[in-house]
Amino acid sequence: MFSHLRISYATVFKVMSSLLMIFSFILLIPLPFSLIYREITAIPAFLIVSGLSLLLSRLFCIKCRFATMEVITSKEGAVIVLFSWLLIIFLSSLPYVFLQVLGFSRAIFEATSGWTTTGLTVISDVEIVPKTILIWRTLTQFLGGAGFAIIVMGAVIGPTGLGLYQAEGRVDNIAPNIRYSARTILIVYVAYALVGAIALRVAGMNLFDAFNHSLTALATGGFSTKNSSIGFYNNFSIELVSIVLMWLGATGFGIHYAFWQRNWQALRKNPEPKQMFLLTAVSVVILSSAGVGKIFPTVHSGMRQALFQVVSALTGTGFSTSDLRKWISFPLGIFILSVLMLMGGCMDSTSGGIKQYRLAVMGKALLFSVRRFLLPRSAVVQVEIWKGNNKRYLDDSLIREAFLVAGLYILSFIVGVVVLLLCGYGLSESIFEFASAVAGVGLSVGVTNYSMPDGALWTLIMGMFLGRLEFLVVLYAFAKVFRDFSSAFHR
């Protein structure tokens, strides 16, 4: 038993060592930008953190001499994912501290918001922050959106990394080979980002803003280089390009793969894009019609702002063209956006929330239950549900997972709202802000700011972290570690 645990945790240390090695190089990416924008003082901060990541990598490597790397199980994958994310968030917060942009707890908040692609920020004025830091914020969202650590590990360790790949939130591969799946996702993701940056530049942004907004839009992250987000530009072309990028980011990689493979049957059968279109259309009509004269001066303005905010909320991006603090007087709008944020985009996308696939599973399960009640007892019925190129049939495990994750989202949402209420915020503010945090969205009605109480700050940090890892990974990882240490202690 002890020998098995030693090998298991040696494997965990080996993968984390490789990840930290790669991360030490990622920390060097902002350095050319610090030279371009003559922010030389930023260089030592990133070099120090890169060196720390490299040192930790070597220390973990000492512990992994027993690793076999034959197969990474889903249990080991859960432990790797949890502690890798904790370490990366900690290391990612240090440049904010060393450059005196934020204190430690608020730097943790910013790093968590970045890697979880939430987009809530406690930086009071992003327009005066060093551009190197803005690039770093953008980079954390771009890499966090793709689950970059898992993609890299899949590319490095190949088919043995399936447990790791699935533990990070990937339901299935877009191709039979895990390495090919990882590389395909990375190629598609980077290609979309480059095209998006060009499109935003043509639409009217300067090159720096276009680069940052393309990456954070595709990551459905929402970090902006402007205090008033996309609303700063008041440019309909920029809004349209941003909407397309947000939608692409919230669409599952399997659906992208089916599109580029011209698998039209799979595209027709996938329920997620159709649900998102329907939710968007209905929500825009309701918000634009109900909000005219309250928060929208005209029908045209209402349609334009409602479309952008609905897509931003549903995809979990967090860009805004409207000051949402004014929406507090529009309870229907706050309610609709909160529900959309909790629903989220597609599975295996950069979006957060419960996800459209799980909503489809729960809907089909309820309909099947009614249908089964009406059919003869001997009748055999199979209900198919598509995801990407793959067809599955509704079964107990699929239904159980969907209801379990949805239940955990709702439970954590209730707890988070109660804590924010105890911190002195109003009900509408608490509902909206925690929905934004736990679903990884980033829209804010003003609760999130530099001077917010520490209780609210850490509540939102926990919401962002648990929501991004979808609760179960965290629970499974802690349960495994506790059980293993208990077994070793009582040995």
N, C-alpha and C positions, 0 to 999 in steps of 0.2 A: 504493500500500500504506500509506504513512505517513498520507495523507489519510483513508483508511478507518479507521485506528486512532484518529486524532484525533477523528473523528466518533463512533466507538464509545465511547471513554472519556469524551467530552463527555456522551453519553447517560447513562453510569454516574454521572457527577458530578451531573447534573441530577436524577436519581431520588433519589440519596443526599441532595442538598440539600433536596428536598421532604420526605423522610423525617425529616431532622433538624429541619426547621421544625416538623413535626407533633409530633415528640418533645419539642421545647422547651415545647409546650403541655401535653403529657402530664405533664411534670415539675411542673406547677403544680397538678395534681389533688390531691395530698396537703395543700396549704396550707389549705383550709377545715377539714380534720380537725385540723390543728395549732391552729387557732383554737378549734374545739369542745372539744378536750381540753387547752387552755391550755398548749400546748407551743410557745410563741412562738419559742424558740431554734432550732426546726427550720426556720423560714421562710427565713432567709438562705441556708442550705445548698442548699435546692431552687431558690431564685432564682438563685444563682450558677451551678449546673449548668445550669439552663434557659438562662441567658444564654450559657454556653459552647456549648451545643448550637446556639443561634441564630447565634452567631458562626461556628461551623464550617459551618453551612448557607449563610451568606453567602459564605464563602471558597470553598466548592464551587461556588456559583453563578457565581463569576467564571470558573471553569474550564469552564463548560458552554455558552458562547456558540455553539459549533459544533453543539450537539445538534439533531437533526432530530425525534426522538421518533416516527418513523414506525412502527417495530416494535422491541420489545425482544426480542432473540433469547435462546434458552436459555443461550448462552454468556455474554452480557452479564448475564443474570439471575443466573447462578451467582456472578459477580464481585460484583454488587450485594448479593446475599444474604449472602455471606461477610463482606464488609467492613462492611456495615450492622450485622450481628450483633456483630462485634468492637467497633465504635464504641459501639453501644448498651449492651453489657455494661460497657464501660469507664466510660461516663457514669453508668450506673445504680449503679456501685459507689461513686461519689464521695459521695453522701449518708451512707453508712455511715461513711466516713472522716471527713468534715467534722463529723459529730455524735459522733465518737469511740466509735462502737459496735464497729467492727472496724478492724484494720490493713489496709493496702492489699491484700496477697495474699489475705487472708481475705474482704475485701469483694468482690474479684473472684470468689471461690468462691461467695459468697452471691448475687451478681448473676447469675452463670452458672447456678446452681441454680434461680434464679427464672425467667429467660427460657427455659431449656430445660425448664421445668416438672418438674424433678427433685424438689426438696423436701428434699434433704439440707441440713443447716444446721450452721454452726460457731458459732452464737450459743449461749453456754452456758446462758442463762436468758432465754427469750423473754418471760416474764411480767413482767420488769422493764424491758424495752426500751420506748422511747417508742412510743406508739400510732401516731404518724405514720410511723415506720419499719415497723411491722407492716403498715400500709395500703400502703406502698410495695412491700414484699415481695409482698403479695397481688396488687397491680396488675401487677407484672412477670410473675407467673405467669399471670394472667388474659389479658393481652395476648399473652404468649409462646405460650400454649396454642392460641390461634386462628391463630397466625402473623399477629398483628395488623398488623405492618408490611406484609405482602403484601396483606392484605385492604384496608388503607387505600390502598395504591398501586394496587390493582386498581380501587378506587372512584374514585380521582383520575384515573388515566391511561387507564382504560377498556380496550378490546380490544387496544391496543398492549402491554399488560402481561402477555400470556399467558406469555411466556418467564419473566418474573419470578415469576408465580404458580406455574408448574410447578417452577421451580428451588427454591422453598421447601419442596417436598415434596408438592404437590397433584398427584395423578395425572391427574385430569380435572375439568372443570367440573360442577357439579350442574345447570347450565342452559347453553344455548348461548352466552349473553352473559356475558363475564367480569365486567362490572360488576354485572349482576343476581346472579350467583353470589356475589360478594363481599358485597353488601348482604344477600342472603338469609342467608348464614352469620352475619353480624353480628347481624341481628335475632333469629334463632333462639338464638344464643349468649347475648345479653343477656337475652332473655325467660326462658330456662331459669334463668339466674343469679338473677333477681329472684324467680321462683317458689320456687327453692331456698332463698333467704334467708328468705322468709316461712315456708316449711315448717320450717326449722330453728328459727326463732323460736318457732313454735307447739309444736315438739317439746320445747323447754326451754332453748335457748341464749339468752343475752342478745343484743341487737341487734348489737353490735359483733362478737361471735364468729360470729353467724349470717351476717353480711355477708362476713366474711373466709373462713369455711369453705365457704360456697356457691360463691364465686368460685374458690377453690383446688381444691375437689372437682370442679367442672365442667371446670377446666383440667387435671384429673388431675395436679395439682402437689403437693399434700400439705403445703404450709406451714401450720402451725397456730399459734394464739395461746396454746397451752398446751404445756408441756414434755412431757406424756404424751399429746399428740395427742387423738384422739377418746376414748381410754380414760379421760381425765380425767373425763368426764361420767358414765360407767357408766350410760348411758341407751339402752335398746334402740330407742326411737323415733328418736333422733338417729342411731343406727347405720344404721337402715333408710333414712332419708332420705339419708344420706351414700352408702350403697350405690347408691341410684337415681341420684344425681348423678354418682357415679364412672362408672356404667355408661353414662349419657347422654354424658358426656365422651369415653368410649372408643369410642363408636359413630360411624362415619363420617358426615360431614355429608350425603353423598349418600343414606344410609339414612334419616336424619331427613327429608330432603326427600321421599323416596319415601313415607314414612309420612304426612306432612302432605298429600301429593298423592293419598293413598289408592291408591297403586299397589301393590296387594296381591301381584300376580304378581312384581314386582321384589323385594319383601320376602321372599317364599317362596324365590326363586331365589338370594338373596345368601347365600354360605356363611359369612361372618364371624360374624354373631350366633349362628348355630347352633353353630359351633365354640367360641365363647366360653362358651355355656351348657353345652356338653358338658364342656369343660375344667374349668369351675367345679364342676359337679356331681361329677365323678370326683375332683377334688382335695379337695373338702370331705369326701367320704366317707372317703378314704384318711387324710387328716390327722386328722380327728376320731376315727376308730377307732384309729389307731396312736398318737395322742398322749395318750389317756386314761391317767392314772396316771403320765405322764411330765411333761407340761407343762399338761395339762388335768385339773382335779380330778374332773369329771363329764362324762358324755356330752353333756348339755345345754350345759354351758359349752364343751365342745369344738366342738360344731356351731356355736355362736354366734361364737366367736373364729375358728374355721377359715374360716367363710363370709366374715367381714369381711376377714381377712388375704389370702385367696385373691383376692377381688374387687379389693382394694387393689393386690396384686402384678400381677395380670393386666391391669388397666386402667392400670397405671403411675402410680397416685396417690401411694401412700406414707403414707397415714393408717394409724394402728395403734391397736388396742385391747389389745395385749399387749406386754409387754417382750420384744423379740426377742433381747436378749442371753441370755435364758434358753433360747432355742431352739438355741444352740450345742450343747447336750447332746442335741439331737434332730436328728441328721444327715438323716434322711428329710425332715423338715419344711423344713430349710434347702435341700435339693436341689430339692424340689418348688417352693418359692417362687422359687428362682433361675431355674429353667426357665420358669416362668410369666412372670417379669419379662422375660426375653429374648424370649419369644414376643410379648408386647404385645397391644394392642387392634387396632382396625380402621384401615385406611388412611384418610387424610383426616380423622382425628380428632385430639383433643388428646393422645392416648396416644403412647408411644414404643415401642421394641422393634422386632423384625423385622416385625411386623404379621401379622394373621390372613390378609389377602388373599394375601400372598406365601407363607405356609404352604399355603394352598389351591392356589395355582398350582403349587408344588413337588409337592404330593401328587397333583394331577391329571396333572402331567407324568410322574411315575413310573408311575402306573397306565396312562396312555396309551402309554408306552413298552412296557410288558408286553403291552398289548392289541394294539399295532401289530405286535409280534413274532409274535403268534398269527394275525393276519389275513393274507389273500392279499396279495401285493406290490402288486397293482393297486387294492386297496381305498382309498377316499378317506374319511377320518374327520375330522370337526371336533368339537373339544371346547369347549363354551361355558362361560364363567365370568362371573358377574354382579358388578357393583360399582355400588351405588346404583341409579339408573334405567337404567344402561347395560349392554348385553350385549356382551362381547368373546369372541373365539375365541382359544384358546391358540395362540401363535406363538412363534417363536424369540426375539424381542426381549423378550417378556413373561417367558419362562422364564429367559432369561439375566439379566435385571435382578433377578429374585427370588433366584436362586442367588448372584449377585454380592453383593448387599446382605447376604444371610444369611451368606455366607462372610466378608465384612468384619467383621460383628458378632462372629462366632466368633473370627476372628483377633485382633481388638482386645481381645476378652474374655480370651483366653489371655495376650496381652502384658500387659494390665493386672493380671491375677492374679499373674503372675510378678513384676512390679514391687512389688506390695503384699507379696508373700512376702519379697522382698529388703529391704523396709522393716521386717521383723520380725513381721508378722502371721501368724496361723495360716491353714491352707488353707481351712477352712470360712468364716472371717471374710473372707478375701480374695475367695473366689468370690462370696459373697453381696453384699459391698459394691460390688465393681466391676460385677456384674450390675445392681445397683440404679442405679449411676451411668450406665452406658452405655445402659441402657434407659430412663433418665429417670424412675425410680420414686421413690426417696427413702426407702425402708425402710432401716433401719440396725441393725447388731448391735453398734454402739459404736465402730467404726473412725473414723467421721467425728465429730470434736470439735475444739474450739478449739486444743488443744495437739498435734494430730496433726503428724507430720513434714512438712516442705515437699515432700519427694519424693512422699509419698502424696497430699498436698493437690493438687498440680499434675497428678498422674496422674488423679485423679478429675475435675478440671476438664476435662482433655482428653477423658476418656471421656464426660462430659456433653455437651460441645460437639459432638464428632464424632457421637455417637449421635443428637442432636437433628437435625443436618443430614444424617444418614444417609450420611456418609463421601463419597459420590460428588460432592456439590456442592462440598465442600472440595477434593477432588482436581482436579476439573474447573476450578475457579476459579484455583487456583495454577498449574495447567498452562497455562491461557490467558494469565495474566499473565506467566509466565516466557517463553512462546513469543513473546508480543507485544513484550516488552522486548528479547528476544534479536534479533528481527527489526529493531527500531528501532535497536539498537546497531550491528548489522552492515550497516546500510543504506548 
